[in-house]
Amino acid sequence: MLTFRQPTPDDVAALVRNMREADRAECIAAGQPNLHMVVARGVRSSAWSLTALIDGEVAAIIGVAPLRGSLLTDTGVPWMLGTDLVPRHRRALTRVAPGYIARMLQTYPHLINAVHARNTVAVNWLRRVGFTLAPAEPHGPFREPFHVFRMDA
């Protein structure tokens, strides 16, 4: 069963401990090797965030933060980091995605972020739920390929 709640410090720790290898590699490729700091900062800086639980276990944490940390922007940065429960329960998460994406677009009418091109589960999911992806370009300290993705209300 899929449920949501406000993220707790224990949720952050569980996510970091069990993070999908592709999400872990994406953070490192973006120059963010301290995964606990990345997730905790994501939760702290977001206008809102949610922990997705599957049968009571942390599957993912999602959120949307203001672009460049400004509360006056109309552009948000959507993010999601998950465990191996994400690809195993992809259908359930895809079914609820329109609801939380709509909430993101109510908070920020323009959404933009980047996804590691090698994170194929995330790339395909973003397309499936309606984001537009630009061709991959080098990004981060290792010049790894990332797709900028966006959606407008």
N, CA, C and O of each residue as an XYZ file, in Angstrom:
612
protein
N       0.841     -1.176      0.000
C       0.000      0.000      0.000
C       0.890      1.245      0.000
O       1.865      1.321      0.748
N       0.548      2.210     -0.840
C       1.297      3.452     -0.981
C       0.663      4.541     -0.125
O      -0.527      4.830     -0.254
N       1.469      5.143      0.753
C       1.009      6.256      1.585
C       2.075      7.345      1.568
O       3.217      7.119      1.170
N       1.671      8.528      2.010
C       2.580      9.669      2.063
C       2.515     10.308      3.439
O       1.493     10.251      4.124
N       3.627     10.917      3.828
C       3.677     11.685      5.075
C       4.791     12.718      4.952
O       5.581     12.696      4.008
N       4.834     13.614      5.919
C       5.922     14.588      5.983
C       7.221     13.839      6.305
O       7.220     12.946      7.153
N       8.308     14.184      5.651
C       9.570     13.488      5.929
C      10.057     13.720      7.357
O       9.932     14.814      7.909
N      10.605     12.682      7.925
C      11.210     12.751      9.253
C      12.713     12.523      9.102
O      13.158     12.043      8.059
N      13.503     12.861     10.125
C      14.931     12.536     10.067
C      15.181     11.038      9.844
O      16.130     10.664      9.154
N      14.337     10.188     10.420
C      14.489      8.747     10.198
C      14.224      8.377      8.740
O      14.867      7.476      8.201
N      13.271      9.076      8.095
C      13.007      8.832      6.674
C      14.227      9.191      5.835
O      14.598      8.456      4.920
N      14.843     10.317      6.148
C      16.041     10.752      5.416
C      17.133      9.697      5.557
O      17.767      9.321      4.571
N      17.350      9.221      6.778
C      18.389      8.214      7.013
C      18.080      6.915      6.276
O      18.977      6.297      5.704
N      16.807      6.497      6.288
C      16.422      5.256      5.600
C      16.613      5.396      4.095
O      17.074      4.464      3.435
N      16.263      6.549      3.554
C      16.448      6.767      2.117
C      17.930      6.702      1.751
O      18.302      6.028      0.790
N      18.762      7.386      2.501
C      20.201      7.401      2.209
C      20.776      5.990      2.310
O      21.583      5.589      1.472
N      20.372      5.249      3.314
C      20.871      3.888      3.532
C      20.491      2.953      2.377
O      21.257      2.057      2.021
N      19.309      3.165      1.799
C      18.765      2.237      0.803
C      18.595      2.862     -0.585
O      17.845      2.337     -1.408
N      19.282      3.975     -0.853
C      19.087      4.697     -2.109
C      19.418      3.830     -3.317
O      20.390      3.075     -3.316
N      18.590      3.955     -4.343
C      18.852      3.265     -5.619
C      20.240      3.652     -6.115
O      20.655      4.802     -5.972
N      20.938      2.717     -6.683
C      22.293      2.979     -7.177
C      22.285      4.087     -8.225
O      23.203      4.907     -8.248
N      21.268      4.134     -9.097
C      21.204      5.168    -10.136
C      21.029      6.562     -9.521
O      21.606      7.529    -10.019
N      20.244      6.675     -8.448
C      20.071      7.969     -7.786
C      21.354      8.380     -7.067
O      21.738      9.549     -7.075
N      22.007      7.401     -6.449
C      23.289      7.655     -5.779
C      24.311      8.156     -6.807
O      25.008      9.140     -6.556
N      24.404      7.485     -7.958
C      25.348      7.878     -9.013
C      25.012      9.264     -9.563
O      25.910     10.037     -9.898
N      23.721      9.574     -9.654
C      23.309     10.888    -10.147
C      23.776     11.993     -9.202
O      24.295     13.015     -9.652
N      23.598     11.799     -7.916
C      24.051     12.803     -6.936
C      25.560     13.010     -7.034
O      26.040     14.144     -7.023
N      26.297     11.916     -7.128
C      27.755     12.015     -7.210
C      28.165     12.706     -8.501
O      29.059     13.552     -8.491
N      27.512     12.352     -9.633
C      27.825     12.981    -10.917
C      27.540     14.483    -10.892
O      28.200     15.258    -11.584
N      26.558     14.884    -10.094
C      26.221     16.303     -9.970
C      27.143     17.024     -8.988
O      26.997     18.225     -8.760
N      28.095     16.287     -8.405
C      29.031     16.908     -7.478
C      28.524     16.966     -6.052
O      28.961     17.808     -5.268
N      27.601     16.072     -5.709
C      27.003     16.049     -4.372
C      27.210     14.680     -3.733
O      26.253     13.912     -3.633
N      28.424     14.346     -3.297
C      28.677     13.001     -2.760
C      28.125     12.748     -1.358
O      27.967     11.593     -0.964
N      27.827     13.812     -0.594
C      27.297     13.624      0.758
C      25.783     13.454      0.655
O      25.036     14.431      0.695
N      25.342     12.214      0.522
C      23.935     11.929      0.248
C      23.017     12.363      1.379
O      21.918     12.858      1.128
N      23.448     12.187      2.605
C      22.605     12.619      3.728
C      22.377     14.128      3.663
O      21.256     14.600      3.855
N      23.441     14.880      3.392
C      23.310     16.331      3.283
C      22.383     16.709      2.120
O      21.562     17.616      2.258
N      22.506     16.024      0.984
C      21.670     16.323     -0.181
C      20.196     16.144      0.154
O      19.382     17.023     -0.127
N      19.854     15.014      0.750
C      18.451     14.741      1.056
C      17.934     15.683      2.143
O      16.853     16.255      2.007
N      18.701     15.846      3.215
C      18.267     16.734      4.308
C      18.109     18.168      3.819
O      17.148     18.844      4.184
N      19.042     18.634      3.001
C      18.944     19.992      2.456
C      17.745     20.103      1.513
O      17.058     21.125      1.502
N      17.493     19.061      0.727
C      16.333     19.065     -0.154
C      15.041     19.223      0.627
O      14.185     20.032      0.265
N      14.900     18.460      1.687
C      13.699     18.553      2.523
C      13.606     19.942      3.156
O      12.547     20.568      3.140
N      14.711     20.411      3.707
C      14.736     21.701      4.417
C      14.443     22.879      3.489
O      13.751     23.816      3.886
N      14.959     22.843      2.260
C      14.823     23.993      1.362
C      13.556     23.954      0.522
O      13.256     24.922     -0.178
N      12.808     22.865      0.572
C      11.623     22.732     -0.264
C      10.436     23.491      0.307
O      10.278     23.620      1.521
N       9.612     23.988     -0.599
C       8.340     24.589     -0.193
C       7.474     23.529      0.471
O       6.741     23.811      1.418
N       7.569     22.317     -0.034
C       6.951     21.150      0.598
C       7.649     19.896      0.102
O       8.237     19.883     -0.980
N       7.580     18.861      0.889
C       8.162     17.574      0.522
C       7.338     16.474      1.185
O       6.645     16.700      2.177
N       7.434     15.284      0.611
C       6.679     14.139      1.105
C       7.553     12.886      1.067
O       8.373     12.710      0.166
N       7.363     12.038      2.044
C       7.950     10.704      2.002
C       6.894      9.773      1.433
O       5.761      9.745      1.914
N       7.264      9.008      0.407
C       6.398      7.960     -0.130
C       6.767      6.660      0.566
O       7.926      6.245      0.556
N       5.782      6.030      1.162
C       5.979      4.766      1.864
C       5.232      3.662      1.124
O       4.088      3.852      0.711
N       5.862      2.533      0.959
C       5.201      1.364      0.393
C       5.223      0.287      1.466
O       6.277     -0.194      1.883
N       4.020     -0.073      1.897
C       3.871     -1.030      3.002
C       4.708     -0.611      4.207
O       5.325     -1.445      4.870
N       4.718      0.709      4.483
C       5.404      1.246      5.649
C       6.894      1.477      5.490
O       7.530      1.989      6.410
N       7.474      1.115      4.345
C       8.911      1.314      4.115
C       9.142      2.524      3.224
O       8.385      2.761      2.282
N      10.181      3.284      3.518
C      10.508      4.462      2.712
C      10.868      4.018      1.302
O      11.809      3.252      1.094
N      10.094      4.517      0.333
C      10.352      4.236     -1.081
C      11.051      5.416     -1.728
O      11.943      5.240     -2.559
N      10.642      6.631     -1.343
C      11.201      7.832     -1.963
C      10.856      9.040     -1.115
O       9.952      9.002     -0.280
N      11.589     10.103     -1.346
C      11.206     11.421     -0.835
C      11.161     12.330     -2.049
O      12.083     12.354     -2.863
N      10.073     13.075     -2.155
C       9.882     14.016     -3.261
C       9.683     15.403     -2.687
O       9.298     15.559     -1.528
N       9.947     16.407     -3.505
C       9.718     17.769     -3.060
C       9.871     18.742     -4.200
O      10.211     18.368     -5.323
N       9.615     19.995     -3.894
C       9.813     21.072     -4.853
C      10.346     22.281     -4.082
O       9.748     22.737     -3.108
N      11.478     22.777     -4.545
C      12.153     23.906     -3.894
C      12.144     25.101     -4.830
O      12.077     24.932     -6.047
N      12.210     26.308     -4.280
C      12.299     27.484     -5.155
C      13.634     27.503     -5.894
O      14.670     27.145     -5.334
N      13.600     27.918     -7.138
C      14.828     28.046     -7.913
C      15.734     29.059     -7.251
O      15.286     30.153     -6.906
N      16.998     28.721     -7.065
C      18.026     29.571     -6.453
C      17.671     30.001     -5.034
O      18.181     31.009     -4.546
N      16.814     29.257     -4.380
C      16.521     29.522     -2.981
C      15.688     30.760     -2.708
O      15.517     31.133     -1.547
N      15.163     31.414     -3.745
C      14.368     32.631     -3.544
C      12.901     32.277     -3.357
O      12.355     31.485     -4.125
N      12.274     32.834     -2.377
C      10.844     32.610     -2.172
C      10.000     33.434     -3.139
O       8.786     33.239     -3.207
N      10.612     34.348     -3.886
C       9.868     35.222     -4.781
C       9.816     34.705     -6.216
O       9.272     35.384     -7.087
N      10.353     33.550     -6.479
C      10.390     33.018     -7.834
C       9.103     32.274     -8.175
O       8.417     31.762     -7.289
N       8.782     32.220     -9.467
C       7.651     31.417     -9.915
C       8.134     30.102    -10.537
O       7.366     29.384    -11.178
N       9.409     29.806    -10.336
C      10.003     28.582    -10.865
C      10.456     27.697     -9.715
O      11.172     28.130     -8.812
N      10.018     26.446     -9.775
C      10.385     25.482     -8.756
C      11.272     24.391     -9.316
O      11.289     24.129    -10.518
N      12.003     23.769     -8.425
C      12.909     22.677     -8.774
C      12.334     21.394     -8.161
O      12.497     21.147     -6.966
N      11.659     20.577     -8.985
C      11.121     19.321     -8.467
C      12.228     18.287     -8.316
O      13.156     18.238     -9.124
N      12.128     17.474     -7.293
C      13.150     16.449     -7.080
C      12.522     15.217     -6.447
O      11.494     15.282     -5.773
N      13.175     14.106     -6.691
C      12.756     12.836     -6.106
C      13.976     11.936     -6.052
O      14.688     11.770     -7.042
N      14.203     11.368     -4.899
C      15.254     10.368     -4.730
C      14.598      9.146     -4.116
O      13.773      9.265     -3.210
N      14.965      7.962     -4.612
C      14.252      6.777     -4.178
C      15.134      5.590     -3.858
O      16.351      5.608     -4.043
N      14.470      4.562     -3.371
C      15.091      3.275     -3.074
C      14.740      2.312     -4.207
O      14.098      2.700     -5.183
N      15.157      1.076     -4.074
C      14.815      0.062     -5.080
C      13.326     -0.269     -5.100
O      12.874     -0.989     -5.990
N      12.554      0.239     -4.142
C      11.103      0.064     -4.183
C      10.484      0.874     -5.327
O       9.401      0.531     -5.802
N      11.146      1.937     -5.772
C      10.595      2.789     -6.824
C      10.392      2.018     -8.122
O       9.265      1.983     -8.617
N      11.418      1.397     -8.701
C      11.161      0.680     -9.949
C      10.228     -0.521     -9.781
O       9.519     -0.891    -10.717
N      10.227     -1.127     -8.596
C       9.346     -2.281     -8.372
C       7.879     -1.873     -8.248
O       6.986     -2.685     -8.488
N       7.629     -0.604     -7.871
C       6.252     -0.112     -7.698
C       6.001      1.103     -8.603
O       5.257      2.021     -8.256
N       6.636      1.073     -9.749
C       6.569      2.179    -10.714
C       5.125      2.535    -11.073
O       4.790      3.717    -11.158
N       4.273      1.546    -11.282
C       2.879      1.825    -11.685
C       2.119      2.586    -10.608
O       1.412      3.550    -10.901
N       2.266      2.155     -9.373
C       1.557      2.838     -8.279
C       2.042      4.278     -8.150
O       1.239      5.189     -7.948
N       3.342      4.484     -8.265
C       3.889      5.843     -8.161
C       3.486      6.698     -9.363
O       3.256      7.898     -9.217
N       3.402      6.097    -10.535
C       2.979      6.839    -11.728
C       1.513      7.248    -11.612
O       1.136      8.329    -12.062
N       0.687      6.397    -11.015
C      -0.738      6.731    -10.852
C      -0.950      7.958     -9.966
O      -1.861      8.747    -10.216
N      -0.127      8.128     -8.939
C      -0.316      9.264     -8.030
C       0.459     10.506     -8.477
O       0.239     11.597     -7.950
N       1.364     10.343     -9.445
C       2.203     11.466     -9.881
C       1.402     12.687    -10.344
O       1.774     13.802     -9.977
N       0.325     12.545    -11.126
C      -0.393     13.748    -11.553
C      -0.861     14.618    -10.386
O      -0.893     15.843    -10.501
N      -1.221     13.996     -9.270
C      -1.667     14.767     -8.111
C      -0.562     15.591     -7.494
O      -0.761     16.773     -7.215
N       0.595     15.001     -7.274
C       1.641     15.803     -6.644
C       2.337     16.717     -7.644
O       2.881     17.747     -7.245
N       2.339     16.377     -8.931
C       2.866     17.318     -9.920
C       1.941     18.526    -10.032
O       2.414     19.655    -10.159
N       0.626     18.300     -9.987
C      -0.323     19.423     -9.996
C      -0.091     20.325     -8.787
O      -0.153     21.549     -8.902
N       0.174     19.727     -7.641
C       0.455     20.524     -6.437
C       1.744     21.327     -6.621
O       1.814     22.482     -6.203
N       2.769     20.723     -7.246
C       4.005     21.452     -7.529
C       3.723     22.651     -8.439
O       4.233     23.750     -8.217
N       2.894     22.417     -9.474
C       2.585     23.493    -10.422
C       1.707     24.579     -9.796
O       1.736     25.725    -10.244
N       0.936     24.237     -8.777
C       0.192     25.265     -8.042
C       1.144     26.115     -7.216
O       0.944     27.320     -7.065
N       2.168     25.486     -6.689
C       3.162     26.194     -5.887
C       4.069     27.034     -6.774
O       4.367     28.187     -6.461
N       4.505     26.444     -7.883
C       5.400     27.106     -8.849
C       4.897     26.776    -10.253
O       4.936     25.610    -10.647
N       4.425     27.763    -11.025
C       3.883     27.472    -12.359
C       4.922     27.003    -13.374
O       4.559     26.538    -14.454
N       6.189     27.115    -13.050
C       7.252     26.633    -13.932
C       8.148     25.698    -13.114
O       8.616     26.057    -12.034
N       8.376     24.503    -13.642
C       9.219     23.514    -12.975
C      10.410     23.198    -13.869
O      10.259     23.033    -15.080
N      11.592     23.114    -13.270
C      12.799     22.798    -14.033
C      13.826     22.123    -13.128
O      13.995     22.501    -11.968
N      14.501     21.126    -13.674
C      15.612     20.477    -12.984
C      16.400     19.704    -14.035
O      16.150     19.844    -15.232
N      17.340     18.899    -13.591
C      18.135     18.083    -14.499
C      18.203     16.668    -13.960
O      18.168     16.449    -12.749
N      18.301     15.708    -14.873
C      18.378     14.299    -14.518
C      19.564     13.680    -15.253
O      19.791     13.955    -16.431
N      20.305     12.856    -14.554
C      21.453     12.162    -15.132
C      20.954     11.285    -16.287
O      20.043     10.479    -16.102
N      21.539     11.438    -17.454
C      21.090     10.685    -18.631
C      21.199      9.179    -18.419
O      20.452      8.414    -19.029
N      22.111      8.750    -17.572
C      22.286      7.313    -17.315
C      21.244      6.753    -16.342
O      21.147      5.539    -16.162
N      20.475      7.633    -15.723
C      19.420      7.216    -14.799
C      18.158      6.941    -15.635
O      17.187      7.697    -15.583
N      18.194      5.858    -16.397
C      17.155      5.604    -17.394
C      15.768      5.400    -16.792
O      14.772      5.764    -17.418
N      15.681      4.829    -15.599
C      14.372      4.682    -14.956
C      13.769      6.066    -14.715
O      12.591      6.284    -14.999
N      14.563      6.996    -14.198
C      14.070      8.356    -13.942
C      13.767      9.085    -15.247
O      12.746      9.766    -15.347
N      14.633      8.954    -16.246
C      14.412      9.613    -17.536
C      13.093      9.151    -18.145
O      12.285      9.974    -18.576
N      12.874      7.844    -18.183
C      11.633      7.311    -18.762
C      10.411      7.716    -17.951
O       9.365      8.025    -18.522
N      10.531      7.718    -16.623
C       9.410      8.107    -15.772
C       9.045      9.577    -15.987
O       7.866      9.921    -16.071
N      10.055     10.439    -16.076
C       9.783     11.862    -16.302
C       9.028     12.076    -17.609
O       8.089     12.871    -17.663
N       9.429     11.381    -18.644
C       8.699     11.474    -19.925
C       7.272     10.960    -19.766
O       6.327     11.584    -20.248
N       7.119      9.837    -19.097
C       5.803      9.212    -18.934
C       4.828     10.130    -18.214
O       3.640     10.147    -18.538
N       5.314     10.894    -17.241
C       4.400     11.753    -16.479
C       4.271     13.162    -17.076
O       3.602     14.016    -16.494
N       4.906     13.411    -18.229
C       4.632     14.642    -18.953
C       5.690     15.721    -18.959
O       5.438     16.808    -19.479
N       6.863     15.469    -18.405
C       7.922     16.471    -18.468
C       8.551     16.451    -19.858
O       8.596     15.412    -20.516
N       9.030     17.599    -20.290
C       9.772     17.722    -21.538
C      11.254     17.675    -21.197
O      11.718     18.393    -20.312
N      11.996     16.825    -21.905
C      13.431     16.680    -21.649
C      14.230     17.221    -22.817
O      13.944     16.921    -23.976
N      15.231     18.018    -22.501
C      16.153     18.533    -23.514
C      17.212     17.470    -23.785
O      17.402     16.564    -22.973
N      17.900     17.572    -24.916
C      19.007     16.639    -25.163
C      20.039     16.731    -24.042
O      20.241     17.793    -23.454
N      20.680     15.616    -23.759
C      21.683     15.567    -22.690
C      22.877     16.443    -23.040
O      23.326     16.498    -24.185
N      23.377     17.128    -22.012
C      24.577     17.964    -22.139
C      25.461     17.737    -20.926
O      24.971     17.369    -19.858
N      26.776     17.956    -21.085
C      27.683     17.780    -19.942
C      27.333     18.741    -18.802
O      27.006     19.906    -19.031
N      27.408     18.231    -17.577
C      27.049     19.026    -16.403
C      27.857     18.515    -15.216
O      28.271     17.356    -15.192
N      28.073     19.365    -14.253
C      28.724     18.974    -13.007
C      30.230     18.867    -13.151
O      30.779     19.061    -14.235
N      30.891     18.556    -12.046
C      32.352     18.545    -12.038
C      32.972     17.448    -12.912
O      34.131     17.545    -13.313
N      32.185     16.408    -13.201
C      32.716     15.309    -14.011
C      32.224     15.378    -15.449
O      32.500     14.491    -16.257
N      31.482     16.455    -15.759
C      30.964     16.676    -17.116
C      30.151     15.475    -17.605
O      30.239     15.079    -18.767
N      29.360     14.905    -16.695
C      28.483     13.784    -17.033
C      27.273     14.310    -17.808
O      26.910     15.477    -17.656
N      26.635     13.462    -18.644
C      25.475     13.906    -19.413
C      24.215     14.002    -18.538
O      23.844     13.054    -17.845
N      23.579     15.160    -18.591
C      22.316     15.405    -17.885
C      21.308     15.990    -18.866
O      21.662     16.763    -19.756
N      20.040     15.605    -18.685
C      18.919     16.206    -19.428
C      18.283     17.266    -18.531
O      17.948     16.972    -17.384
N      18.113     18.483    -19.023
C      17.267     19.443    -18.331
C      15.822     19.019    -18.619
O      15.476     18.717    -19.761
N      14.997     18.999    -17.593
C      13.577     18.676    -17.811
C      12.728     19.803    -17.250
O      13.104     20.481    -16.293
N      11.560     19.985    -17.882
C      10.699     21.096    -17.464
C       9.245     20.785    -17.723
O       8.890     19.896    -18.497
N       8.410     21.565    -17.033
C       6.970     21.523    -17.235
C       6.412     22.867    -16.796
O       6.872     23.452    -15.815
N       5.428     23.348    -17.523
C       4.786     24.617    -17.193
C       3.306     24.386    -16.970
O       2.697     23.530    -17.613
N       2.725     25.157    -16.051
C       1.294     25.050    -15.767
C       0.476     25.478    -16.971
O      -0.754     25.455    -16.921
